Amino acid sequence: MTDRTQMTARVREIVGQVLDLPVAQVADELSAGSSSAWTSLNHLMLVSQLENEFGVVFTNQEVRALSSVRAILETLGRRLDSVA
Amino acid sequence: MSPESEIDSSTLQRIAAGVEAGQPWSAYQSAARALDRIPIETVPQRLRARVALLGSFTLDPFLPVLRVEAARAGLWLDTYLAPYGQFLSELIDPGSGLYQFQPNVTFIAADADVLWNQRWAECPPIKSEPVVGGLLTPLFSGLDVFDRAGSGIVVVNDFVLPRRSTEGVNAFRSKGTFAHTVAHANKHLRLRLSLRDNTFLFPLADAVTQVGRNHAFNWRTHYRGHVTWSDTLMGAVAERYVGFALAAIGKSTKCIVLDLDNTLWGGVLGEDGPSGIALGAQWPGSEFVDFQRELLDLQRQGILLALCSKNNEHEVLEVLRDHPSMLIREAHLAAYRINWEDKASNIRALAGELNIGLDHMLLIDDSAHERAWVSQQIPELRVPELPADSSQYANWVGSLPSLIVLQQTAEDSQRTRQYQESRSREEYRGSMDSVESFLRALGLKVDIALVDDESMSRVVQLLAKTNQFNLTTRRHDEATIRRRTAAGEWRVYAMRVTDRFGDFGLTGIAIAEPGAEAWHVESFLMSCRVIGKSVESALLARIGDEARAAGAGVLTADFVDSGRNQVATTFLPAHGFTLAADGRWVRSLQTPGPEWPDWIEAVTGKEAVR
């Protein structure tokens, strides 16, 4: 199972790459509402990058709910725990 | 802007180097943003290509991948992406964003989903013909518009069966299956594209095979947002697309410089001797035989091969001439430098001898040390990393993006012409219209005069040198020309050509023998610099007019096949000449013509042409 700290760091890195932000600026509060780069297309790609990276498939509800860094970390954490 | 502030290709390559093959899309996205931070005004024109993408699915995520792969090849892309779902309407509307963008290359990525959805427009599904026609008919109407209003080359993806079929083991017997629809569409796409100039078929199926179908498509993003290509497939397609972009702006490799030991054969010639090197039907020699075959396939398309090796020249020549398994022979080589001097100097010398820019040359050398030295000395040279494992050589060489040759061979274009002549009159006229509009845009001017003291040496030189567009390839010396013209037996025409982009100088010669009834065209040639500009029609028209004015009723001409002048074979029949029983070509002057192309302006005096 992926270590939680490692997972958090990797999520921040991916979000930063997709939205073109330095990792330091990828705060938990960062969300689709607060970032103009977080377009629906980037959301689609971000979700798929997370799925590929962590080997999970998100449900329809999850995909919609993943619209902030905090939500991503919580959802991913839950999913990875249930795998473990 | 001062030249100092301009970036060079290494800036682009450094950014691309941050993304390695196989990395996820997010790494490309991030690198593409780094490209965005380069101020656009510091990117010089010579590094830029304009690429348009028309897709039937969401291609936005493909843009960063394409731009980064282009940067890896030292290229900056200005891109245009057609609005989602509008790939056909963009192509058909000459006022669309596509045409305003004026691309160097346009990629059309219509995927098999379009065929699938049309097929299932009714249940049960409809058969191949209406499905294929339903897509290809508007597509080719669009390409007709592009011929007139577009710019650059067009590259159209073929169709790929995206998943395993449920059509059963008897599917191969049926024409109603989806597999048949896809095959049928590909067949027609290939045929119809092959009849057009400046259009190319992109083998998406080959790229899918390369990455494996199960890894090529991302079904989650496909269903969620029509992003069908996986990260992996985007990378593989981008790499190949970049080759087209390089070729479209004339940055392809023109000459491959080859090392010998452990590159063209295994082992070291100086130590192992001609019978000891690995080259032959059995492993390990077979690896090198296959590699040489691939290189010869490139050579056949017009890429020059040259050798640059630290060896004793006479020993290498012995292998080139006498080794039974050597496929690359002296006749295939444009030039070679086999000596003990440093490779960078030798490659510079090869570039000088072949008159090819170093940025159009590519070095294949197994020695990492030599590669590093040469790249450091000649930064503009392409020096790809040859795999350490020689069994990979043959497969590797095909993956080099800069080895795309767009220009067709004479044989191919001949075949194209035959096809074109058999096409319906309507379509033929369509293609003629586009050629004309191209020529009109050039703003051609010609100055046709009889040879004089000033033009004599250039006339003699052209007569001696011109091989391709030369009806008779008769080499006349200056004394002969002076004697015959003084005696009134010959009229030697010399034509200068200019267009909007430059002065081609004296590039056309014709020798006419005036007679009472008939004028005979003894020689007629064009420098290869002006082939395809229709200026030859102007020169012939001038001779025809003067012959008619002098009272002649017939123009005759010779065509002598020299083995190298295929490009001129259709010239006489295209201008109304027919072959008489005595082997001469004859054209009556009682009928109008040969016609002066009305897009060419006749000027006189050197001032006017400059």
Interface residues (C-beta under 8 A of the other chain):
Chain A: I14 G16 Q17 V18 D20 S40 L41 L44 M45 L46 V47 S48 Q49 E51 N52 E53 V57 V63
Chain B: P24 W25 S26 A27 Q29 S30 R33 T58 D60 P61 N218 R220 T221 R224 G225 V227 D231
